[in-house]
Amino acid sequence: MSITTQTLAERLATRLVDQGVALEDATVFAEAFAGDLTEWLGGEGAVPAALASRVTATAAAWNTDVMQRLDWWTGPADGGPNGDGLYPMINAAGVETMFPSLAKILDSTAKGNPGWTAKSKIEPDGATRAVVRILDWVGGEGAKPATGYIAEDGSLVGSAAAAYDFFGPISTTLTGLKVGAEVAKSGAETARDSALVAQTNLETLRGVVIGMANVPSVFVGGQEVQPTAMSFDLYVIEGYYVATAKPYRPIDPLTEVDAAGSIPALKSATSALVNCPTIMIAGREVQPTELSFDLYVVRGKYLDTGLTYDPLNPVVVNDVVGNTSVLLTKTTGLVNCPPVTVGGREVQPTELSFDLCVVRGTYLDTGEAYDPLAPVAPLDPAAQRVVALNSTTIDCPPVTFGGRLLQPLELSFDLYVQRGVYLDTGEYYEPFGAQASEGGLVVIQTPTKLRVFRKGSNPASNHFIEHQFENDPDPSKNSDVWRLNGDWDVVRVGAFEFTRVQQITNPGERERAIQEQGALDFMGGNAHGNEEKFATAMVVDDILHDINQTLAFTCDKLEFFQASKLYKVGNPDKYTPKGPVAANSYCRWIFEPAGVDVSTELQWQMSMTLAITYLAMMPVWRVSETGAQITTTGMKSPTWALEDISTSSHPGTQTKAAIIKAWGSTGYGVQMEMLDGWDKPNRQSRISNSVSPAYNKLYFDITGSGYVTAVNEVMRARFRFTINTTN
């Protein structure tokens, strides 16, 4: 039988009085206490059964909230009551709201290959626990994650007993959700990284660390790693994962342990001593911090006390530990180097070649310097050894490669030849990464400039031709286009290093200069302006290439595509306001070892009478700005008669020649040939006799004066040019 709150309050007041409790007014106490109970239980006349009902309802709501959150977290992207990945959540007011599941969120935001989605279920573990079990992973690519039960830290465990109880306090549940989200996020990032691999040109990573040429890859944790830096004893210090191109750096400068192999690392400024093992000296363990050329310990630290171990101080001439006579020199790497006998006399080495031949030293009997190799001497008179061009390979003997003697200039860590010169011809030899394939191209790229290098015709030299191709916008002239902008004779001095010797062409227009009759100027290019690009693309060896990056690479073919608008020249101001579009231009450049091919298609948007239509030009110097005579003689098809173009007094006669050649006594030659579009009756070509600038510019006007364009008319031209050096 239930009683009311009023009855309970009255009975409590009576019992308190019966027990001797002094109440000032028992009736007032009973009424006040009845009010408190009524408020606590939720209404007049409420009974404990009502309270129990409210507690039960609250527990049920709590349980519903937990189950809804678990459904949201573990639900697939196409699950939920409507199969759309949306799951219901009911708030305290009883309002239901649909939220996308975690899988649906990741599915819509992850980039690259799809990540894995957990296939899971909730399993009971005894009477009061419930755990989440990952049965499988679906929908992803690459290695499938492991299965099991979810532990409190988000990792997977093998048993339900070790798994996390998802019916614990709600704060713990939310923590579990956060950890799970991070696990799923990691899967999404892995998928994204897989996509990035497909966009990464691993070839560009070769040869960055020159001293690591020819180092074979190694396996670390089951993954292939390409080393880029190694310790003194050939441990890998830095590298990159071959599969993902992500960096591998097992040793943090601030840590004591190599996390990958748990090998004690050495924290010192001498990076070459990373992973150097400790040694025992006089019964005490010493960590080396500096080694001699032959791996004697020069400096170190006692591990028991932390004190410095320094057997050789500036005034000591003996290694007190090993009692080995040494010579103190500025070359610390040669401490402990033993003396050698040269010509019957003892010499203390102070500098060694790659193969431990003595380059410099001191005669111990007199103290005079031993220097067998003067900068100009071809031989070591004491040992009759060959002198190389690079000090790091002094005394390196020639090797036979392909039946020919090759003088090494640079060696890899394991003494493979990285760069060299053939002794019979002087031809440059570079087998690794940075060297272009036979007759290939070398390219140095920035987002606004390409420097493309082609080998000159002399196989016995390192001379190349550099073509500069760049985008240099000038808004004041309505100019924003990529264009050829100068050519040089250069000497290759490194994998991607060139020294300019002579400029061969003036940075004038090459691709387009079109003038309407009566117009104040030409339209097209950078010098004249009124041309702006609206699309570009770059293709290297038939693969799309990102223009907006900075790198150096080699290839056999480079193509560049540009779409632009040509604007009618204004009057009286040529550029303001910007004129209407006269034509759309579509241009393609092809750089190959044999030369450069340029094609243009004009789609006319208005009718106009043309005075000149230059769609092929070559601003080759007659006399360069440094005073060099670049071209002296010309030749034109079809008669091939020689013309003296050594001065500005040559006639510059207009012809219909489709091929023009020019060369000079300094070893440079150029040729231009029209391959398409050279068919209009008034076409004309010539060699300019300009005084200033002093160039013999080759011009090809494909229409001549008086040609009238038609709206939607398509006009095409294609030419090939070569620039060569015999130097």
Secondary structure, 3 states (H helix, E strand, C coil): CCCCHHHHHHHHHHHHHHCCCCCCCHHHHHHHHHHHHHHHHCCCCCCHHHHHHHHHHHHHHHHHHHHHHHHHHHCCCCCCCCCCCEEEEECCCCCEEEEECHHHHHHHHCCCCCCCEEEEEEEEECCCEEEEEEEEEECCCCCCCCCEEECCCCCEECCCCCCCCCCCCHHHHHHHHHHHHHHHHHHHHHHHHHHHHHHCCHHHHCCCCHHHCCCCCEEECCEEEEEEEECCCCCEEEEEECCCCCEECCCCCCCCEECCCCEECCCCCCHHHCCCCCEEECCEEEEEEEECCCCCEEEEEECCCCCEECCCCCCCCEECCCCEECCCCCCHHHCCCCCEEECCEEEEEEEECCCCCEEEEEECCCCCEECCCCCCCCECCCCCCECCCCHHHCCCCCEEECCEEEEEEEECCCCCEEEEEECCCCCEECCCCCCCCCCCEEEEEECCEEEEEEECCCCCCCEEEEEEEEECCEHHHCEECEEEEEEEEEEEEECCEEEEEEECECCCCCCCEEEECCCCCCECCCCCCCEEEEEEEEEECCEEECCCCCEEEEECCEEEEEEEEEECCCCCCCCCCCCCEEEEEEEEEEEECCEEEEEEEEEECCCCEEEEEEEEEECEECECCCCCECCCEEEECCCCCEEECCCCCCCCCCECCCEEEEECCCCEEEEEEEEECCCCCCCEEEECCCCCCCECCEEEECCCCCEECCCCCEEEEEEEEEEEECC
